[in-house]
Amino acid sequence: TRNYLDRGEQLAICVQRCVEELCHADHQIERVIHVGDAPADILAAKNYAHHPSKPKNVSVGVIGVATGSYSVDELRDLCGERIPGVWEPIILNEGVGVGNMEAFIRACGL
């Protein structure tokens, strides 16, 4: 469906706006993290990881949160293989990160 492509375009627009507003010689975007609990979220982030407008030095991650509608396995299967520095998905086990800020922040790499 077109849904995940539309979300991928939204990510592209958001990153472009961040680059225009926030980036300068001292600050650059190194990583974009998209959070979601649906296949369309995973596919949108994956689409953006290979989007022509994505800055080459930017890694794209997705944090998939299995909230119950879709299983950990379903979300993980959609992620495919990790490509270091390009596509770095993380799928949290069911309930992890939901209401647990510490687990979520760790998943973000912060």
N, C-alpha and C positions, 0 to 999 in steps of 0.2 A: 504494500500500500504506500501511498504518498506520505502518510502521517510521519514516519520517521525521517523522511527527507525534509519535510517542513521543519521539524525540530532541529535537524542538522543545520539548516539554513539559519534558524534562530540563534544557534550557537555561534555560527560564523558572524552574524551581525553583532552579537554581544561582545565577542572577542575583538572585533574590529573597533567597536566603540571604546572598549577598554584601552586598546592600543593608542587610539587617538587622544583620549582624555588623560591617561595615567602614565603612559610610557615616555621616557626620555632617556638621556644618556646614563643616568644613575639607576634607573628602574626599568626592567624589562619583564614581560610575562614569560615564565618558564614552563608553567603547567596550567592546564585547564581541567577542571574536574566537574563533571556533570553527575548529578545524583538523581536516581529514579528507581521505580519499583515495577516498571513495565517493560516488555520487550521493545516498544517504540523508543523508550529512553536509552536503552543499550544500543540499539541500532542507530539512533541519532548521533550519539557520541562517537560510535565507530565510523559513521559516515564522515563526521567532521575531522576525525584523525587523518583522513586522506583527502580532505577538501582542498581545492587549489588555493583558497585564500588563507589557509592556515599558515602562520609564520613557521618557517622550517625548523627553528630551534625550540618550538613549543611541543611539549608532550601532552597528549590528551588521555585523561583517565575517566573512568566512570565508576561510580560506587553504586552498585546494584544492591538494593535493600529488599530482601524477600519478606514482604509484609503479609503474605498469605494468598494473594491473588495468583501469583506465579511462584514456582518453586525455585530454590537455589539452583538446582540442576538445569531448569529451563533457562534461567538468566545466564548461568555460566556457559551453557552451550552456545548461546547467541554471541558471547564475547569472542569466541575463537581464541587463537594463539596470541599471547602477549608479544609485542614488538618493542623492546626496550627503547625508551626515548621518543617513541611515536604513539604507541597504543598500550596503555597500562591499566587494564580493568581489574577491579576488585569486587567480588560479590560477597556480601556479608551473610553469614548464616542467619536463618530465620530468627528475628527478634534482636539480633546483635546490631547495635547502633540506633535502634528505634528507642528513643528516650534515654539512650546511653551516650552522652556526649563524649566521654573519654574514648570509647571504642570507635566512635565515628571520627574523631580528630586523629586518632592513630591511623585509621584507614586513609585519611587524607594526606598522610605523611607529614603531619605537623607536630 
